[in-house]
């Protein structure tokens, strides 16, 4: 509705009550956005099949297996991806481009894993589901027609990436096989808040304040997610930078960071800790001035196309690191 002219221009910022009511986000509304996503055209080079992966409590979760449409008698490089969404939303389809690229460009098999979401499945439930899925895939790699000695890469976006970071630490500490050969991570959160960090890290974080009002993914978004997940800011499963046994002997890592992301510096500090404290090989791409999950918000933009090209180069680099260690 229009309002009369006034010299109190600041008053014109007061939100229209109808718009304000329509702008309130609920968890159901947030989840419906992903649920209503139209399917994308299949890639002719890639076969897709849904499977069920058993979990520790006797239930199961869906996963989607992507494999080459051309038959082959040799085991293929293996990659496992976990979607983001703050542990409260998300779907298998979110990682389909990474999975399809792994198959088309590198002749591998990729699995996009599902997990139950908070608040219905309280933390650490989402982590446990993802870890159970990775363990099951590692134990059943032959049935998936893969050879993890060629590559066994874990990947994920945002919260999915955060958990995959934690899983590489658990895998190392528990001496599990086959060895994870690489980690492909985009826009992760390696800690919850800078206030939970030891001094050697906490003063380094500028983005948490600098980008707290960034578009879409910001302080308000973070508080909304936290109201459902209720994270412990010192839980290393949620904050892998704080892992008690350190960061040495971890697999090579590719990481993509967004410059206008509130959690930008949590990624940069983690990459630095792996590289300088752990002696881990890393490859880093920084997309200056862009927000958290920018390629999902603006998929047709040139900067999003660049992200896809760089992510593909990151996967190629991880595959090369796997071959060097064969």
PLY file of the C-alpha trace (Angstrom):
ply
format ascii 1.0
element vertex 326
property float x
property float y
property float z
element edge 325
property int vertex1
property int vertex2
end_header
0.00 0.00 0.00
1.15 3.56 -0.59
1.80 5.97 2.27
1.61 9.78 2.38
4.74 11.79 1.69
6.67 12.61 4.84
9.92 14.38 5.62
10.64 11.59 8.09
12.25 9.45 5.44
13.63 6.98 7.95
10.07 5.96 8.82
9.62 4.67 5.29
11.88 1.70 6.18
9.32 0.26 8.57
8.26 -3.04 7.06
4.78 -3.41 5.67
2.92 -5.73 8.13
1.66 -8.00 5.35
5.16 -8.31 3.87
6.65 -8.88 7.32
4.21 -11.72 7.97
4.96 -13.27 4.58
8.71 -13.02 5.24
8.68 -15.21 8.34
10.56 -18.39 7.50
9.55 -21.69 9.04
11.43 -24.94 8.83
8.66 -26.40 6.70
8.90 -23.51 4.25
12.66 -23.87 4.04
12.45 -27.58 3.35
9.74 -27.10 0.75
12.11 -25.04 -1.39
14.36 -28.05 -1.96
11.48 -30.50 -2.18
9.92 -28.52 -5.02
13.14 -28.35 -7.02
12.43 -29.55 -10.57
14.51 -32.53 -11.74
17.47 -31.78 -13.97
18.07 -33.58 -17.27
20.05 -36.80 -16.94
23.57 -36.93 -18.37
23.86 -39.66 -21.02
27.30 -40.68 -19.73
25.98 -41.32 -16.22
23.69 -43.99 -14.76
21.85 -43.15 -11.53
20.44 -45.64 -9.05
19.00 -45.18 -5.57
19.97 -47.60 -2.82
19.35 -47.98 0.92
22.26 -47.92 3.38
21.73 -49.62 6.78
22.40 -47.61 9.94
23.47 -48.44 13.48
19.94 -48.19 14.90
18.47 -50.66 12.41
16.96 -48.07 10.10
18.29 -47.06 6.70
18.89 -43.96 4.60
18.69 -43.34 0.87
21.79 -42.82 -1.23
22.21 -42.26 -4.94
24.91 -44.10 -6.87
26.28 -42.46 -10.03
28.25 -44.72 -12.36
29.47 -44.73 -16.00
26.94 -45.77 -18.61
29.71 -47.49 -20.56
30.49 -50.96 -19.18
33.92 -51.63 -17.70
35.54 -54.63 -16.05
37.92 -52.65 -13.84
37.23 -51.11 -10.45
36.70 -47.37 -10.57
37.79 -44.43 -8.40
35.31 -43.83 -5.58
33.89 -40.55 -4.29
31.27 -39.95 -1.57
29.48 -36.61 -1.23
27.29 -35.17 1.54
24.88 -32.30 0.94
24.70 -29.12 3.00
21.76 -27.38 4.64
22.78 -26.71 8.22
21.72 -30.25 9.24
18.06 -29.15 9.00
17.40 -29.28 5.25
18.95 -30.58 2.03
18.65 -33.45 -0.42
20.65 -35.97 -2.43
20.21 -33.87 -5.57
22.27 -31.02 -4.13
25.48 -32.91 -4.90
24.44 -34.28 -8.28
26.73 -32.05 -10.36
29.80 -33.06 -8.35
28.77 -36.71 -8.61
28.03 -36.57 -12.32
31.30 -34.75 -12.99
33.25 -37.42 -11.11
31.71 -40.05 -13.36
31.85 -38.22 -16.69
35.28 -36.63 -16.39
37.17 -39.23 -14.36
35.38 -42.51 -15.03
34.62 -43.02 -11.37
31.65 -43.99 -9.24
30.14 -41.40 -6.90
27.65 -41.79 -4.08
25.51 -38.97 -2.72
24.55 -39.96 0.81
21.42 -39.00 2.70
21.08 -38.45 6.43
18.29 -37.73 8.86
17.84 -34.09 9.80
17.49 -32.09 13.00
15.44 -31.39 15.00
13.61 -34.68 14.39
16.96 -36.49 14.52
18.93 -34.71 17.23
22.65 -34.06 17.04
24.92 -36.01 16.72
22.41 -38.03 14.70
23.19 -36.41 11.32
26.90 -37.01 11.87
26.31 -40.64 12.88
24.20 -41.26 9.78
26.90 -39.86 7.51
29.65 -41.80 9.24
27.62 -45.02 9.03
27.11 -44.40 5.31
30.80 -43.83 4.62
31.71 -46.98 6.58
29.13 -49.05 4.71
30.37 -47.80 1.34
33.96 -48.55 2.33
32.97 -52.10 3.30
30.93 -52.70 0.14
33.09 -51.01 -2.46
33.31 -54.13 -4.61
29.52 -54.28 -4.96
29.70 -50.69 -6.18
32.29 -51.71 -8.81
34.94 -49.43 -7.33
38.58 -49.66 -6.35
39.38 -47.27 -3.47
43.11 -47.77 -4.02
42.62 -45.67 -7.18
40.83 -42.99 -5.16
38.58 -42.80 -2.13
37.53 -39.16 -1.93
35.08 -37.65 0.53
33.34 -34.41 -0.35
30.65 -32.11 0.86
29.21 -28.63 0.95
28.70 -26.44 4.01
27.50 -28.65 6.90
28.02 -31.78 4.80
31.60 -30.71 4.24
32.09 -29.97 7.92
31.07 -33.52 8.83
33.27 -35.02 6.12
36.18 -33.09 7.65
35.40 -34.66 11.02
35.10 -38.12 9.45
38.63 -37.92 8.01
39.90 -37.38 11.57
37.89 -40.31 12.93
39.00 -42.53 10.06
42.64 -41.75 10.82
42.28 -42.16 14.60
40.44 -45.49 14.25
42.96 -46.82 11.67
40.19 -47.65 9.24
40.69 -49.04 5.76
40.60 -48.46 2.91
42.46 -45.22 3.33
40.68 -42.00 2.43
42.81 -40.46 -0.31
41.29 -36.97 -0.59
38.81 -34.43 0.72
36.80 -32.05 -1.50
35.12 -29.35 0.59
33.18 -26.18 -0.21
32.24 -23.38 2.22
32.63 -25.41 5.43
32.36 -24.30 9.06
35.35 -25.71 10.91
34.09 -24.19 14.17
30.83 -22.77 15.40
31.85 -19.37 16.79
35.24 -17.65 17.21
34.55 -17.30 20.95
35.00 -21.07 21.31
38.50 -21.00 19.84
41.86 -20.86 21.60
43.65 -17.53 21.35
45.98 -18.66 18.58
42.96 -18.87 16.28
40.24 -16.59 17.67
41.91 -13.27 16.86
42.32 -14.38 13.23
38.60 -14.55 12.50
37.34 -11.33 10.93
34.52 -12.62 8.71
32.19 -13.67 11.54
31.59 -9.99 12.33
32.50 -8.53 8.95
29.92 -10.62 7.09
27.27 -11.05 9.79
24.78 -9.11 7.65
25.70 -10.76 4.34
22.79 -11.50 1.99
20.79 -14.69 2.66
23.29 -16.60 4.83
24.02 -14.38 7.82
23.60 -13.99 11.58
19.82 -14.37 11.38
20.15 -17.53 9.28
22.73 -18.96 11.65
20.54 -18.33 14.70
17.57 -19.93 12.91
19.60 -23.09 12.23
21.05 -23.17 15.74
17.56 -23.10 17.24
17.00 -26.57 15.77
20.48 -28.12 15.92
21.48 -26.69 19.33
25.22 -27.14 18.74
27.89 -27.45 21.39
30.50 -24.90 20.23
33.32 -27.08 21.52
32.17 -30.40 20.06
34.93 -31.50 17.64
32.38 -33.41 15.54
30.79 -30.03 14.83
34.06 -28.08 15.04
36.85 -30.19 13.48
39.43 -27.40 13.86
39.31 -28.30 17.59
40.07 -31.99 16.96
41.97 -33.17 20.07
44.48 -35.37 18.21
45.48 -32.66 15.75
45.61 -32.50 11.96
48.60 -34.53 10.82
48.37 -37.59 8.55
45.13 -36.45 6.96
44.41 -36.87 3.24
45.06 -34.05 0.73
42.27 -31.48 0.71
40.74 -29.21 -1.90
38.70 -26.34 -0.47
36.55 -23.61 -2.04
35.84 -20.48 0.04
33.46 -17.54 -0.54
34.85 -14.12 0.38
31.59 -12.58 1.63
30.64 -15.69 3.63
30.27 -15.22 7.39
32.16 -18.51 7.83
34.93 -17.62 5.35
37.67 -17.47 7.94
36.69 -20.76 9.56
37.61 -22.37 6.26
40.79 -20.36 5.78
42.02 -21.05 9.31
41.30 -24.77 8.90
43.16 -24.95 5.59
46.11 -23.16 7.17
46.08 -25.48 10.20
46.14 -28.57 7.97
48.88 -27.17 5.75
51.14 -25.58 8.37
50.48 -27.62 11.52
49.63 -30.98 9.95
51.83 -30.94 6.86
48.79 -31.85 4.73
48.74 -31.08 1.00
46.03 -28.55 0.20
44.62 -26.73 -2.81
42.55 -23.61 -2.15
40.26 -21.47 -4.31
38.83 -18.21 -2.91
35.88 -16.52 -4.62
36.14 -12.93 -3.46
33.02 -10.91 -2.71
30.62 -13.87 -3.03
28.21 -15.25 -0.46
27.77 -18.67 1.09
26.53 -21.16 -1.54
26.57 -18.49 -4.25
26.52 -21.06 -7.10
23.26 -22.50 -5.81
21.64 -19.07 -5.51
22.87 -17.78 -8.88
23.54 -20.91 -10.97
23.65 -19.11 -14.33
26.14 -16.42 -13.28
29.65 -16.46 -14.72
31.14 -16.65 -11.23
29.09 -19.80 -10.60
30.34 -21.33 -13.84
33.88 -20.51 -12.70
33.17 -22.26 -9.41
32.10 -25.40 -11.28
35.27 -25.31 -13.39
37.45 -24.86 -10.31
35.64 -27.64 -8.44
36.32 -29.96 -11.36
39.99 -28.97 -11.28
40.00 -29.66 -7.55
38.65 -33.16 -8.11
41.27 -33.74 -10.82
43.99 -32.62 -8.39
42.72 -35.00 -5.69
42.66 -37.85 -8.18
46.25 -37.07 -9.12
47.26 -37.08 -5.45
45.64 -40.50 -5.10
47.63 -41.82 -8.04
50.87 -40.45 -6.61
50.25 -42.43 -3.43
49.30 -45.74 -5.11
0 1
1 2
2 3
3 4
4 5
5 6
6 7
7 8
8 9
9 10
10 11
11 12
12 13
13 14
14 15
15 16
16 17
17 18
18 19
19 20
20 21
21 22
22 23
23 24
24 25
25 26
26 27
27 28
28 29
29 30
30 31
31 32
32 33
33 34
34 35
35 36
36 37
37 38
38 39
39 40
40 41
41 42
42 43
43 44
44 45
45 46
46 47
47 48
48 49
49 50
50 51
51 52
52 53
53 54
54 55
55 56
56 57
57 58
58 59
59 60
60 61
61 62
62 63
63 64
64 65
65 66
66 67
67 68
68 69
69 70
70 71
71 72
72 73
73 74
74 75
75 76
76 77
77 78
78 79
79 80
80 81
81 82
82 83
83 84
84 85
85 86
86 87
87 88
88 89
89 90
90 91
91 92
92 93
93 94
94 95
95 96
96 97
97 98
98 99
99 100
100 101
101 102
102 103
103 104
104 105
105 106
106 107
107 108
108 109
109 110
110 111
111 112
112 113
113 114
114 115
115 116
116 117
117 118
118 119
119 120
120 121
121 122
122 123
123 124
124 125
125 126
126 127
127 128
128 129
129 130
130 131
131 132
132 133
133 134
134 135
135 136
136 137
137 138
138 139
139 140
140 141
141 142
142 143
143 144
144 145
145 146
146 147
147 148
148 149
149 150
150 151
151 152
152 153
153 154
154 155
155 156
156 157
157 158
158 159
159 160
160 161
161 162
162 163
163 164
164 165
165 166
166 167
167 168
168 169
169 170
170 171
171 172
172 173
173 174
174 175
175 176
176 177
177 178
178 179
179 180
180 181
181 182
182 183
183 184
184 185
185 186
186 187
187 188
188 189
189 190
190 191
191 192
192 193
193 194
194 195
195 196
196 197
197 198
198 199
199 200
200 201
201 202
202 203
203 204
204 205
205 206
206 207
207 208
208 209
209 210
210 211
211 212
212 213
213 214
214 215
215 216
216 217
217 218
218 219
219 220
220 221
221 222
222 223
223 224
224 225
225 226
226 227
227 228
228 229
229 230
230 231
231 232
232 233
233 234
234 235
235 236
236 237
237 238
238 239
239 240
240 241
241 242
242 243
243 244
244 245
245 246
246 247
247 248
248 249
249 250
250 251
251 252
252 253
253 254
254 255
255 256
256 257
257 258
258 259
259 260
260 261
261 262
262 263
263 264
264 265
265 266
266 267
267 268
268 269
269 270
270 271
271 272
272 273
273 274
274 275
275 276
276 277
277 278
278 279
279 280
280 281
281 282
282 283
283 284
284 285
285 286
286 287
287 288
288 289
289 290
290 291
291 292
292 293
293 294
294 295
295 296
296 297
297 298
298 299
299 300
300 301
301 302
302 303
303 304
304 305
305 306
306 307
307 308
308 309
309 310
310 311
311 312
312 313
313 314
314 315
315 316
316 317
317 318
318 319
319 320
320 321
321 322
322 323
323 324
324 325
